[in-house]
Amino acid sequence: MAAETSRSFGKKRARDEESVLDKGDADGTLGLENNLTLSDTLIALQMMRAQFPNIEKVAMQPFILRSQLYSSVNDRTQVDRDLESLKEEKVLRLFKLNTGQDDHAIMFLDDYLKQVALAVKRLEIKNQQDIEVFEWFKKYVIETKLDVSIDHQELCSLLSCGGEVKDKHVTLLISAGLLNRQLIDPNMYWFTIPNIGSILKGLSQGRKELLSFLNRRKFKEMLLAPLEKKQLRFSPLDMRFHLRDLIGSGHLKTVQTPTGLLVRVSKD
């Protein structure tokens, strides 16, 4: 049902999406300067999904940061409304990231389900009765609970629609990286993207590296076109990913000049 909803919703914008992707966005041939600002949240999401970097040694489906959307769609209130609608339509899910900041990741539901399947496969569970909890999770929890968190009682209640719930079932979901206990309240869980831990570390390091690089420059600025081509040493994510993130979060700002778009460190 969710996949059908996703496809039907996508058809409404198919012509617009094709016009964007046909320009070279899918393979990253079009520079960020040419597609930094967009007017449609779904088109922006589709484009950023297509541009998600290929990360070596980590099996990860594409995800988009909410801050990256803010860098592309000027009306942040509209972005939040669109995300809520797309979430209710079960086109995508939102996740609170464990970065120490107010970071949220967005993942298309189909991609998230692929990531869940990879996580279950990695556990190499032999007992069929243990594997069942993941089907319960997909059918009864993911389908009905659209928030970024869930409490223990509601989790067990939803899982029990599939069968008898035991403590080991919740432990398996945590081990697979589907849930993470909240430090403030152990009875609450964050929904999490499996296998994202090392990427989050790279996200934080890449942010610091890029800001440090610009802060060392005389005027704390650089033209976007040459900056986008630079390689980061400490992040598996590419420069385009980090530029969108830091522009959207307000750490960087852009200024139009006769020679092109300039990226500048925002004043505190």
N, C-alpha and C positions, 0 to 999 in steps of 0.2 A: 504493500500500500504506500509506504513512504517513498519507494523508488518511483512508483507511478506518479505520485504527487510532484516529485522533483522533476520528472520528465515533462509533465503537463505544464508546470509553472515555467520551465525553461523555454517551452515552445512559444510562449507569449513574447519572449524577447529574442527569439532565435535570429531574426534578421539583423537586429542591432548588434548582437554578440558577434555574428559573422563579420559584420562590417569592421568591428574592432580587431578581431583575431586575424582577419585577412591582411591586415597592415603589417604583419610580422610579429605581433606580440607573443604568439604562441611559442616561438623559438627564441624570443629575446632579441631579435634583430633590430627592433625599433628602440631607440634610446628613451630613457626615462623622461627626458625633457619634453618629448613629443606626446607623452601620455600621462603626465603627472596629475592633471586635473580632469575629472570625468563628472558627468551629471547624474549618473544612475548607479545605485549601490550594487545591484545584481551584476551589471556589466563589469563594474570595478572588481567584484569578487571573482568573477569568471576569469578576468584577465590576470589577476594576481595568482590565482590557482594555476593557470597555464605557465606563469613565469616563476613558479616556485623552484628554487635551485635543486639540482640533483645532488644529494648528500651521500658521500661515500661512506660505506661501512655502517650506515644506519638506515634501516627499512622504515621510511616515514612517508605517509601520504601527505599531500599538500595541506597547509593550514595558513590562515591569514590573521594578522593581528588587527584588533579593532583600531589601534592607532594608525595603521597603514591606510585603512579606509578613510580616516579623518584627514589624511594628507591628500586624498584624491577627490573626495566629495565634500564640497565646502560647507554644506548645511549639516552640521553634526546632529542636530535634532532629528532631521530626516533620516540620517544614517541609523540612528538608534531605533526609530520607528520601523524602518525597513527590516532591520535585523530581527526585531520582535515578530514582525509579520512572517518572515522567512522561517523563523524558529517554529512558530505556530503551524506553519504549512508543512513542517518536518522536512524542509529542504536542507537545513543545516543545524548544527549545534554550537553552543558557546561554551567555553571552558575558562575558568579562572586559573591563571598560571602561577606557579610557585616561584616567582622571581623576586619577591619582596616589594614589588610595585603593583599598581592597579592595572595589570596586564590581562587582557582577555584574548584567547585564540578563537578563531572561527574555522570550523571544518564542515565541508559538505557531508551530509549524512551518509551517502554512499561511500565516501572516502573513509569516514569514521568506522563504518562497519567492516571495511577491508582491514583497517588497522586493528580492530578487535580480533578479527579472524587470525591475523598474524601473531597477535599476542597469545592467543589460546594455543596455537600450533607450537610456539616457542616453549610453552610449559611442558609439552610432551606428557600429558596426562594419560595414563593407561586405563584407569577405572572409568567406565562409561557413566556410572552414577555421578561421578564428580564433574564430568564434562557437561552434564545436563544443566548445571547452574548457569552456564554461559548462554544456553538457549533461553532459559527463563529470563535472564538479564536482558537479552535482546528483545524478547517478545513482550515482556510485562513491565520492565523498568524503562528502557530506552524509549519505547513507544508511548509511554504515558507520562513520564517525568521529564519535563523539558527544561527545568531549572539547572543551574550550575552546581547545586548541592542537593543532598537528600539526608534525612535523619535515619537512624538505625531502625526505628520501629516501622517507618514507612517502607524502607528498603525490604525488610523481612516480610512485610505484608504483601508487597507486590511480588516478590519472589515466590511466596507461598501459593500463588495462583498456578505455579508449575508443579509444585510438590512440597514435601516436608523440608523446611529450611533448617540447616544445622550451622553451628559456628564455623565449621571448616569451609562451608560454601562462601561465606563472606571473606574468609581468609584467602580463598582462591581468587576471588575477584580483586582483592588488594594486591596479591602476588602477581597477577596478570597486568597490573597497572591501570585497571579500570576505575578504581576508587582510591582515595587517599584520605585518611582520618584528619580532621581539622584539629590543630593544636589547641585552640581555645576551648573546643567542645568535642571530646572524643566520641560522642554519640552522633556527630554530624560528619558526613563525608563529602569531599569534592569529587565530582566526576572528572576523570583525568584522561589524557591522550596517552595510550601505551607507548613506551619506548621514547618519550620525548625528553627525558632527563638530561642527556648529554647535549642536546640541542639547546635547551634552556641555558645551560652553562655557557655555550658558545654565543647565545644571544646577548647575555650580560657582558661577556668579554668583548664582543664586537662593538657594542654600544660605546664602551669605554675607549676602545682603540680608535674608533672613528672620531669621537669628540676630542680625544687627546691629539690626534693628528691635526685637526682643524685649529685647535687652541694654540698649537705651536707655530702656526703660520702668522705672519706679521699682522694681518688684518682679520685673522680668524675666519677666513672665507676662501672659497675656491669655486670656479665655474663647474657647473653640474656635469657637463659632458666629459671632461677629463677625470673628474672625481669618480664618476660611476665606473670607469675602467680600472680603477685601482683595486688591488687584491688585499683582503684582510688576512692577517696571519693567525688570529686566534678565534675565528668563527667559521663554522662550516656553511653559514649562510652568506649569500653574496652581498656585494655593496648596495645593489638596488634594494634588496630586502631591508637593510639597515637604514638607508636613506629615507625610504617611505616611513619607516617606524619613527625615526627621530624627528622628521618634519611633522608628522601627525601628532606626536606627543608634545611638540612645542620646543624641543631642545635645539632644533635647527629651524631656520626660516629661509625662504627663497625670495630673491629680488631680481626682477627683470632688468637686464642691462642691454646696451646695443650689441654686445658680443655674445649674449646668451644668458641663460638663467644662472644666477649666482646663489650658492649655498653658504649661509653665514651662521655662526654660532649665536644663538639668542642670548641677549643680556639677561643676567639673573634679576 
